[in-house]
Amino acid sequence: QVQLVESGGGLVQAGGSLRLSCTASGTISSINTMGWYRQAPGEQREMVAVIINGGSPLYAGSVKGRFTVSRVNANLYLQMNSLKPEDTAVYYCAADDRRILTSTPKSWGQGTQVVVSS
């Protein structure tokens, strides 16, 4: 069982930056994939950035070059630069014991709100 807690969301102007953090607890050694997902109002949840053990980070096309995902042991980070209003969403941290890119990871955090004003 893995528990995830996100922090770092907030309100920022377009062009600004935010850094999201996620701390995992529980059976951390079982985690092989961690990532960030987001859900905007009226939209489906989408993958933002994922790290699979042994592989390079994977990014959604809409954030590539602006966002950077990193993992240090039980902590996952998302550095978001050059933010745009369309980045406004609830951002979720997720983890899975499989080495897999999936829209349905087994563990989810509660989410943190990011609002980018124009």
C-alpha positions as CSV (number, residue, x, y, z in Angstrom):
1,Q,0.0,0.0,0.0
2,V,1.3,3.4,-1.0
3,Q,0.1,6.8,0.2
4,L,0.8,10.0,-1.7
5,V,0.6,13.6,-0.6
6,E,1.0,16.5,-2.9
7,S,1.9,20.1,-2.1
8,G,3.0,23.3,-3.9
9,G,0.0,24.3,-5.9
10,G,-1.3,27.8,-6.0
11,L,-2.1,30.8,-8.1
12,V,0.4,32.2,-10.5
13,Q,0.5,34.6,-13.5
14,A,1.0,33.4,-17.0
15,G,4.8,33.0,-17.6
16,G,5.5,32.2,-14.0
17,S,6.7,29.1,-12.3
18,L,5.6,26.6,-9.7
19,R,7.1,23.6,-8.2
20,L,4.9,20.7,-7.1
21,S,6.1,18.1,-4.6
22,C,4.8,14.6,-3.8
23,T,5.8,12.5,-0.8
24,A,5.2,8.8,-0.8
25,S,4.8,6.6,2.3
26,G,4.1,3.0,2.8
27,T,5.7,0.3,0.7
28,I,7.9,2.7,-1.1
29,S,10.3,-0.1,-2.3
30,S,7.4,-1.4,-4.5
31,I,7.1,1.7,-6.6
32,N,8.4,1.4,-10.1
33,T,6.5,4.2,-11.8
34,M,5.7,7.6,-10.4
35,G,4.1,10.5,-12.3
36,W,2.0,13.6,-12.4
37,Y,-1.4,13.8,-14.0
38,R,-3.8,16.7,-14.2
39,Q,-7.5,17.3,-14.7
40,A,-8.9,20.6,-15.9
41,P,-12.6,21.5,-15.3
42,G,-14.8,19.6,-17.7
43,E,-11.9,17.6,-19.1
44,Q,-10.6,14.1,-18.6
45,R,-7.6,13.4,-16.5
46,E,-4.4,13.3,-18.5
47,M,-0.8,12.3,-18.1
48,V,1.6,15.2,-17.6
49,A,5.0,13.6,-16.8
50,V,6.0,10.1,-15.7
51,I,9.2,8.5,-14.5
52,I,9.5,4.7,-14.9
53,N,12.4,3.0,-13.1
54,G,15.3,2.5,-15.5
55,G,13.9,4.8,-18.1
56,S,13.9,8.4,-19.1
57,P,11.1,10.8,-18.1
58,L,8.1,10.9,-20.4
59,Y,6.2,14.1,-21.0
60,A,2.9,15.1,-22.6
61,G,3.6,17.1,-25.7
62,S,1.9,20.2,-24.3
63,V,4.4,20.5,-21.5
64,K,7.6,19.3,-23.0
65,G,10.3,21.8,-22.7
66,R,8.5,23.7,-20.0
67,F,8.0,21.1,-17.2
68,T,10.6,18.9,-15.6
69,V,9.9,15.9,-13.5
70,S,12.3,14.4,-11.0
71,R,12.3,11.8,-8.3
72,V,14.5,11.5,-5.2
73,N,13.7,8.3,-3.4
74,A,10.2,8.7,-2.0
75,N,9.7,12.2,-3.3
76,L,8.5,13.3,-6.8
77,Y,8.8,16.8,-8.1
78,L,7.4,18.8,-11.0
79,Q,9.1,22.0,-11.9
80,M,6.7,24.0,-14.1
81,N,8.0,27.0,-16.0
82,S,6.5,29.3,-18.5
83,L,3.1,28.5,-17.2
84,K,0.0,29.1,-19.4
85,P,-3.6,29.5,-18.5
86,E,-4.3,26.2,-20.1
87,D,-2.1,24.6,-17.5
88,T,-4.8,25.4,-14.9
89,A,-6.0,22.1,-13.4
90,V,-5.9,19.9,-10.4
91,Y,-2.5,18.1,-10.4
92,Y,-2.3,14.6,-9.0
93,C,0.7,12.5,-8.0
94,A,0.4,8.8,-8.9
95,A,2.4,5.7,-8.4
96,D,2.4,2.1,-9.6
97,D,4.3,-1.1,-8.8
98,R,4.4,-1.9,-12.5
99,R,6.9,-0.4,-15.0
100,I,4.1,0.9,-17.1
101,L,2.7,4.1,-18.7
102,T,-0.9,4.0,-17.8
103,S,-3.9,6.3,-17.3
104,T,-4.9,4.3,-14.3
105,P,-2.0,4.0,-11.8
106,K,-2.8,2.0,-8.7
107,S,-2.2,4.8,-6.2
108,W,-3.3,8.5,-6.3
109,G,-2.8,11.5,-4.1
110,Q,-5.6,13.9,-3.2
111,G,-4.5,16.5,-5.8
112,T,-3.3,20.1,-5.6
113,Q,-4.9,23.0,-7.5
114,V,-2.9,25.0,-9.9
115,V,-4.4,28.2,-11.3
116,V,-2.6,30.2,-14.0
117,S,-4.1,33.7,-14.6
118,S,-3.7,35.5,-17.9
